[in-house]
């Protein structure tokens, strides 16, 4: 029933058929409350979040699929990322600036939205996606970070959505 879930399924299926090991974390199954202070962000996370961190360390390629909400990631995804990145998990500030701790990994962001993709990129500069790509993943050391913008999800119809599912399966097979 959910297009983002179908995109995840297609990517994972393509990756699995190609022999890649796939681990999936569905946001709905994770307790990730919003952090309300810098002190809380500095503390080690709870056990279930540490399991998510361990999965990210094992992964060579990370895929994050989400719908654009108010120009950025949904609040629950933001809360999960805050939980995962707390305690200096992904990067730290050292004498030479930021030091990414997750180097040697690649990432893909798959973003669905109601507005046309080119409008999001040109008029808004893709700011909501850039915040995640540069402000979190890039600082952590992920390279390259690729993005799939799926705009106009309400108007592309069943044929357009089916084409995107095929494309996700192909990208999953190549781990791109």
C-alpha positions as CSV (number, residue, x, y, z in Angstrom):
1,X,0.0,0.0,0.0
2,X,3.0,2.3,0.5
3,X,5.1,3.4,-2.4
4,X,8.2,3.9,-0.2
5,X,7.9,0.4,1.2
6,X,7.5,-1.0,-2.4
7,X,10.7,0.9,-3.4
8,X,12.5,-0.7,-0.5
9,X,11.2,-4.1,-1.4
10,X,12.3,-3.7,-5.0
11,X,15.8,-2.5,-4.1
12,X,16.3,-5.3,-1.6
13,X,15.0,-7.9,-4.0
14,X,17.4,-6.8,-6.7
15,X,20.3,-6.7,-4.2
16,X,19.4,-10.2,-2.9
17,X,19.1,-11.8,-6.4
18,X,22.6,-10.3,-7.2
19,X,24.0,-12.0,-4.1
20,X,24.3,-9.0,-1.9
21,X,23.6,-9.4,1.8
22,X,20.6,-7.3,2.7
23,X,19.6,-6.0,6.2
24,X,16.6,-3.9,6.5
25,X,15.5,-1.5,9.3
26,X,12.0,-0.3,9.1
27,X,11.4,2.9,11.0
28,X,8.0,1.8,12.3
29,X,9.7,-0.9,14.4
30,X,12.2,1.3,16.1
31,X,11.7,3.3,19.3
32,X,13.5,6.6,18.5
33,X,12.3,9.4,20.7
34,X,13.3,13.0,19.9
35,X,16.4,14.1,21.8
36,X,15.7,17.4,23.7
37,X,19.2,18.4,24.8
38,X,22.8,18.5,23.9
39,X,23.6,16.4,27.0
40,X,21.2,13.6,25.7
41,X,22.9,13.8,22.3
42,X,26.3,13.2,23.9
43,X,25.2,10.1,25.8
44,X,25.5,6.6,24.5
45,X,22.2,5.4,22.8
46,X,20.0,2.6,24.1
47,X,20.7,-1.0,23.0
48,X,18.3,-1.2,20.0
49,X,19.9,2.0,18.6
50,X,23.3,0.4,19.1
51,X,22.1,-2.5,17.0
52,X,21.3,-0.1,14.2
53,X,24.7,1.5,14.6
54,X,26.4,-1.9,14.4
55,X,24.4,-2.7,11.2
56,X,25.6,0.6,9.7
57,X,29.2,-0.3,10.5
58,X,28.9,-3.7,8.8
59,X,27.1,-2.2,5.7
60,X,29.2,-1.3,2.7
61,X,26.2,0.5,1.2
62,X,23.4,2.4,2.9
63,X,20.0,3.1,1.3
64,X,17.5,5.5,3.0
65,X,14.1,5.8,1.4
66,X,11.7,8.4,2.6
67,X,8.9,10.8,1.5
68,X,9.7,14.5,1.5
69,X,7.7,16.2,4.3
70,X,7.7,20.0,4.5
71,X,10.9,20.1,2.5
72,X,12.9,17.6,4.4
73,X,13.0,14.2,6.1
74,X,10.0,13.2,8.2
75,X,10.3,13.9,11.9
76,X,10.5,10.2,12.9
77,X,13.4,9.6,10.5
78,X,15.1,12.7,11.9
79,X,14.6,11.4,15.4
80,X,16.1,8.0,14.4
81,X,19.1,9.7,12.9
82,X,19.6,11.8,16.0
83,X,19.5,8.6,18.1
84,X,22.0,6.8,15.8
85,X,24.4,9.6,15.5
86,X,24.5,10.5,19.2
87,X,27.6,9.9,21.3
88,X,29.9,10.7,18.5
89,X,28.9,7.7,16.4
90,X,29.4,8.9,12.8
91,X,31.8,11.7,13.1
92,X,33.8,13.7,15.6
93,X,35.5,17.1,15.7
94,X,39.3,16.8,16.0
95,X,42.2,19.2,15.7
96,X,41.9,19.1,11.9
97,X,38.1,19.6,11.8
98,X,35.5,16.9,11.2
99,X,36.6,13.3,11.1
100,X,34.1,10.9,9.5
101,X,34.1,7.5,11.1
102,X,32.2,5.6,8.3
103,X,34.6,6.1,5.4
104,X,34.7,3.5,2.7
105,X,30.9,3.2,2.4
106,X,28.5,4.5,-0.2
107,X,24.9,5.7,0.2
108,X,21.8,6.2,-1.9
109,X,18.9,8.5,-0.8
110,X,15.5,7.7,-2.5
111,X,13.1,10.5,-2.0
112,X,9.4,10.6,-3.0
113,X,7.5,13.8,-3.2
114,X,4.3,15.3,-4.6
115,X,6.0,18.2,-6.4
116,X,7.9,17.6,-9.7
117,X,11.5,16.6,-9.0
118,X,13.1,19.3,-11.2
119,X,11.0,22.0,-9.3
120,X,12.4,20.7,-6.0
121,X,15.9,20.7,-7.3
122,X,15.8,24.1,-9.1
123,X,13.5,26.2,-7.0
124,X,14.3,24.8,-3.6
125,X,17.8,23.7,-4.4
126,X,17.1,20.2,-3.0
127,X,17.8,21.6,0.5
128,X,16.0,18.9,2.5
129,X,17.9,16.2,0.8
130,X,21.2,18.1,0.9
131,X,20.9,18.5,4.7
132,X,20.9,14.7,5.1
133,X,23.4,14.0,2.3
134,X,26.0,16.6,3.3
135,X,25.1,17.4,6.9
136,X,25.0,13.7,8.1
137,X,26.3,11.2,5.5
138,X,29.1,13.2,3.9
139,X,30.4,14.3,7.3
140,X,30.4,10.6,8.4
141,X,32.6,9.7,5.4
142,X,30.1,8.2,3.0
143,X,31.2,8.6,-0.6
144,X,29.7,8.6,-3.1
145,X,26.2,9.6,-2.0
146,X,23.7,9.2,-4.8
147,X,20.2,10.5,-4.9
148,X,17.0,9.3,-6.6
149,X,14.3,12.0,-6.6
150,X,10.9,10.6,-7.5
151,X,8.7,13.7,-8.0
152,X,5.0,13.9,-8.8
153,X,4.2,10.6,-7.2
154,X,0.5,11.3,-7.4
155,X,0.5,12.1,-11.1
156,X,3.0,9.6,-12.5
157,X,0.4,6.8,-12.2
158,X,0.7,3.1,-12.0
159,X,2.9,2.9,-15.1
160,X,5.4,5.5,-13.7
161,X,5.5,3.8,-10.3
162,X,6.1,0.5,-11.9
163,X,9.0,1.9,-13.9
164,X,10.5,3.3,-10.7
165,X,10.2,-0.2,-9.1
166,X,12.1,-1.7,-12.0
167,X,14.8,1.0,-11.7
168,X,15.1,0.4,-7.9
169,X,15.5,-3.4,-8.5
170,X,18.3,-2.6,-11.1
171,X,20.0,-0.2,-8.7
172,X,19.8,-2.8,-5.9
173,X,21.4,-5.5,-8.1
174,X,24.3,-3.1,-8.7
175,X,24.4,-1.9,-5.1
176,X,24.2,1.7,-6.4
